[in-house]
C-alpha cells in the first residue's frame, strides 16, 4: 500500500488504541493500559514518520 492510503489506518489505530488506553486507566487495570499505551506510542511514532516525509 502506498503511504497516502496508510494514513487513515494509522489515524484510526492511534485513536482506537488511545481510547482503549484511557478505558483501562480509568478502570485501574494498569497492565493492559501499559500495553495499549505502547501501542498508541507506536502508532503515533509511525504516523509522525509517515507525515514527515510528505
MOVENDA-V228728 format. One record per pair of residues at least 12 apart in sequence whose C-alpha atoms are under 7 Angstrom apart, sorted by the first residue. I is the first residue (numbers start at 0). J is the second residue. Records with the same first field share a line. If there is no record, write none. Layout:
I: J ; J
//
This chain:
2: 49
9: 42 ; 46
12: 42
13: 39 ; 42 ; 43
16: 35 ; 38 ; 39
17: 39
19: 35
20: 32 ; 35 ; 36
//
